[in-house]
Amino acid sequence: MGKLRDLHWMQRALELASKGLFTTRPNPMVGCVLVKNQQVVGEGWHQWAGQPHAEVHALRPAGDQARGSTAYVTLEPCAHHGRTGPCADALIAAGVVRVVAAMVDPDPRVAGQGLQRLQDAGIEVHSGVLEAQSRELNRGFLSRIERRRPWVRMKIAMSLDGKVALADGSSQWITGPAARAHGHQWRARAGVILTGVGTVIADDPQLTVRIGQQCAPTIPVIVDGRGRCPDNARLFSLHDRVWIAGPNPNAKVHPGVEWMAPDLSADSELDLVWLLGELARRGIGDVHVEAGPGLNSRLLKAGLVDEILLYQAGKQLGDSALAAFPGASPARIPDSEWALQEVKLLDGDSFGRWRRLN
């Protein structure tokens, strides 16, 4: 019965954590439930980076009822001073007698120290309850910490015959309004939207997030190995910050624009492994890719894409149109590289989320 209760309350903590889906980055999403005599006495979630953590939001409404309670937290309580104080200390001071964590925080500033501090204070500690679900919720945060590169999702909108644009590069619009609105939900999850300069030149995209609610800023990142980004691209006027990965030979100046200039190959191709590492260093956990076949192919060939968000419309664009996945054909049918995670119908278009097998 005790295990079932732990699962029940941790599931509630995960539901609370997910409320921070669009707002907590670069911090992880965390939920907390305080339970006493099988009654919730306080609950909360981390809402915005720099603001109180989930444990504090749960302790405030609980007040004196927190004493003697069990805290269910989706991530190990922190033990360090950042923009807020250590949550482990707050739980100790409130008189919590038991803490159940979904997982240990891999951040080197925590990494078991929070749980150890609780144990040292005489609090009963357990971890690993619904750990897989907690990890899934914070894929980007964990990727940044554990792999030192962000979790990369590539969005592709294609026709029934597997094309992403007409021969002249035109791609607006392959899918309908419902699919495009769904895509904005995925944009809103990411710290950056990654695109290539070819897409900026061909489509002059806005790369904004339009979901009808507040979310943390999503920064456009343009891969531009030859310094071709047009000065009048409209995204410059729509975003407070834009990062351009490539050289700035003319020392172009735009308010809020920052150039990331690594060493380039002889053919001016930017090192994508370096780029992802640099984004992680800047605190980016989730990258949303909306690019053309060229950059998409490079990312896929390098094995740098973790998920594909595939939108497909019931249209045919013909043989001269641009293929979604250009490249040499294999000599034999390869083994599956991707597993389907989710399927939706969106007013006549289809959506499939595919995850790389590894």
N, C-alpha and C positions, 0 to 999 in steps of 0.2 A: 504493500500500500504506500509506503514511504517513497519508493521509486516513482510510482505513478503520480503522486502528488508533486514530486520534483519536476517531472516532465510537464505536468499541467501548468505549473506556475512559470516554468522557464519558457514555455510556449507563449504565455502572455507577455513575458519580458521581451521576447523576440518580436512580437506584434508591435509593442511600444517602440522598440529600436527602429523598426522599419519606417516610422513616422519621420525620421531624419534623413530619408533617402536623398532628398535634394538639397539639404542644408548643412550637413555636418563637416563636409570635406574641408581641409585634409584629414580631419579626425575621423575615427570609425563611428559607425552607428552603434549605440549602446542603449539598452533598456534595463530598467531595474524595478522589481516588485518587492515590497516588504509585506511579509505575511506573519500574522500572529493568531494562534488558535484557529488556523485555517480561514482567516478573514484578512482581506487586503486592508492594510492600514496606511499604505502610501505607495505610489508608483510614479514613475517619470521616465523621461528619455532625454538623451543629449540632443539639443535642438540646433545650436549654432556653434561653430568653432569659436573659442574664446569665452563662451558662456558656461555656466555651471554644468557639470557632468550629470549623468543619469541618476547616480546615487544621491546627489544633493537635491535634485528635483523630487526624488521619492521621500527623502527624509523630512523635507519642509512640511508637507501636509500631515505626515505621521506624527510629528511632535514627540511627546512623551511615549506614545504608543510604540515607537521604534524599539524601546528597551525590551529585550527579550524576544525580539522578532527574528525571522529568517529573511535574509536578503538574497533574492535571485537576480543575478546580473549576467548579461550576455557576454561580457568580457571582463577579465580579471581587473579588479579595482586598482587604479594607478597608485603608485607609491612615491611619485616625484612631484616637485613644484614646477609647474609650467605657467600657463596663464591663469590656472586655477590651482587650488591646494590639493594635496593627496586625498583621494576618495577613501583609501583604506583607513586613514586617520579619522575621517568623518564617521565612518561606520563604527569604529572603535569607540569614539566619543559618544555616539548615540546609544550605545549599549546593545547593539545587535549581537546575538549569541551564535548565529550560524550563517555562513555565506556559501551559496552554491553558485559557481561560475560556469558558464558554458565552455569557456576555454581560457587557457593561459595567454596573456598578451605577449606577442613576440617582440614588441618594441624593446630594445635594449635598456631603456630607462625603467622598464617595469620587469618583464621577463621572469615572473615568479616572485619578485620581491614584494608585490602587494599581498599575495596569498601568505607569504612567509610572515609578513608583519602582522597579519590578522591572527595567524596561528600563535605567534609569540605573545599576542595579547590574550590568549586563551579562548579564541573563537574557533568553533568547529568549521572546518573548510572542506569543500568538495569541488571538483572540477570535472569537465568532460560530459556534462549533461546537455544533450542536443548540440554537441560541438560542430557536427557537420553543417547544421543549419546556420549556426553562428558564422562559420567560415564562409558559407555561401553569401551571406548578407554583406560581408566585408571583403569580397574578393580583391577589390582594388587596394585597400589599405594593406592587406596581407601580402599582396604581390609586391608592393613598394618596399615593405620591410624585409620580406623573406627572399625575394628574387632580385631586389634592387632595380626593378623596372615595373612600369605600370601594367595593369591588366588591359589588354587591347581588344576592343570590340570594333568590328568593321561593319558598317551599314552599307548594304547594296540594294538598290532598287532596279529590278530588271524586268524585261518583257518575257512573254511566254517562251520565246525562242532564245532566251539567255543573253539578250543585248542590254547594254546600259546607256547607250546614246546613239544618235544618228551619226552618219559618217562625218558630219561637220562638228561633232561634239555636243550638239543640242541634247539636253536630257530633261528639260522641264516641260510637262511633268509626265513621268512614266506611270507612277501610281497616283491614286486618288487622295482626296482630302483626309479620309480616315486614316490611311496608312501614313500620310505625312504627319498628322497629329500624333500618332503613335510613336513615330520616330523622334519627335520632340521630347517625349517622355524619356527616351534613352539619352538624348543629348543632355538633358537636365541632370542626369546622374554623373556626368563626367566632369573632370577638372578642365580638360581641353577638348576641342574639336580639331582634329588633324586633317589637313587637306594639302593638296599640291598646288603649285603656282599655275599649272595648266588649267585646273578647275577654276581658279580665281579669274584667269583670263577669259575662259570660255563662257562661264556662267555668271560671273560677278555675284557670288552668293552672299547672303546676309550672315549666315552661320550664327544666328541668334537662337535663343531658347524661348519658345512661346508656349507656355503651359498653363497660363492663367493663375499662377500662384507664385509666391516668393521662392527663390532658390539661390544658392550660392553662385557667384559668377562662374561662367564657363568661358575659357579663354581660347580664341582661335589661334592655331599654330599653322603656319604656312611653310611647307618644304619648298625652298627656292634656291637650288644650287647655283644658279647663274645670275641671280639678282634681277629677275625679270618682272617682279611684282609691280603692277601698274600703280602709279601714285594716286589715281582717282578711284581705286577699288572702294566700293561703298562700305565694306566692313570696317574700314578705318574710321568712318564717322558713326558707326553703330556700336562700337565697343570701346570701353575705357582702356582696355589692354589688348594688344595683339603681339604675339611672338612670331618672328620670322627666322626660320632655321636656314641659314645660308649667309653668304657674304653681303656686305653693304658697300659696294665699290664707290658709290657716289655720296656716301654719308647722308643718305636720305633721312629726313627728320619728320616724323609724325608724332603728335601727342599720344603718349601711351604705348608706342611701338618700341619693342626691344628686339635687337638682333642677336641670335645665338649663332656664332660663327666658328664651327669646328674646321679641322683640316678636311679638304675635299680630295676626292680621287681625281685622276687626270681628266676624266670625262665629266667632272663637276657633279658627281653623284655624292649625296650626303650620306654619311655613315648612320644608318638607321638604328643600329645597336647603341651607338653613342647618343643619339637623340633621345631614345627611351630612357637611357641612364641619366641623362641631363634632366629630363622631365621628372623622374623620380627624385632626383636631388632637390628639385624645386618644390617637392611635396605633392606631386601629381600621382594619384593612385589609379585613376581610370582614364583611359584615352578612348575617345569616340572618333572613328575614322570615317570621313565622308570625302572620298577622293575619286580620281579617275582610274582607269585600268592600269596605267603605268605604275603609280605609287602603290596601288592595291597589290599588283603582282609582285613588286619588290618585297613588300611586307610579308606576303604569303610565302614566297620562295625562301625568305630568310627564317621562316618559322616563328615570326613575331606576333602572329594574330592568335588570340585565345578564343574568341567567339566571332561568329558571323551572324549578323542580323539581316536576314534575307527577305526582302519584300518583292513579290512577284505579281505583275498585272497581266490580265488577259489580252495582251496586245502582241502583235508580231511586227518587228522593225526591219526584218530582211537581212540578206547576206552582207550587205555593205555596211551595216551598223556595227558599232563597236561591241566586242564580246565582253562579258562580265569577267571572265578569267582567261585572258590571252596567254599563249605560251605553247611550247612544243607538246605534241600529243604523245602519250606514253606508248611503248611498244606492246604492253599488255594491260589488262584491267588491274589497277592497283588495289591494294587493301584499303579499307575505309580509313580515312584520316579524321573524320568528323562524326559526332553523334548528335542526333536531333534531341533538343531539350524541351522545346515548346512550339506549339502550333496555334495560330489564330486566323480567323477569317475577319477581314476588315472591309466591309461593304464591297465585296467582289474581288478584292485583292487578298493575297495570302501572306502570312508572316510565319517564318520559321527561324528559331534561334538554334544555331549549331555550335557545338563546343569541340575544340580540338581534342582528339584522343592522345593521351601521353602517359 
